[in-house]
């Protein structure tokens, strides 16, 4: 398994990081940690997928993103004193991670200072992800955001190929796009009428991604 955030490290340092991590397995729908929990572990996803969600001021739950193999979560556990989880992460399917505790990482950094490149890469990737989401929220209309989330999910679940099934509800897609379920439903109906997707209860199948790509520009 390859993790892009480890790519900047020399081979010896990559090996040290992976050797320090501990393999953990989670069942489908198992909560890995809750928003507000103490955070002391970064997770590198080896297989499976997780949903990252937060509570809104109104008491609802909003799904921010879906992450899969090669990605990571819990990065704030590696910085600061007594960090707190800022989101709830749940396994969407049987999932396996490599978990790196803050104490172990601090020891690696002390003995091998070049490992700081890993921390920089992790934080830079998260800043990039959040910046993209903020720019979309400010300058991209809701309909286009829905289409882009569909394309992101199609890439995650099937490399964007026709026939890819996205096993998420319209409510999940709506919260990821930062819009309402009625808006999402309307966009999906138009896409279905155009032959781009096929919807069913709790899932959507990608039929012609080229249509979505053209509309999402």
Helices and strands as residue ranges (DSSP letters): G 4-6, H 11-20, E 22-26, E 31-33, E 41-47, E 49-55, E 61-68, E 72-73, G 75-78, E 88-91, E 95-101, H 102-111, G 113-115, H 116-139, H 142-158, E 165-166, H 170-177, H 181-193, E 197-200, E 203-206, H 209-215
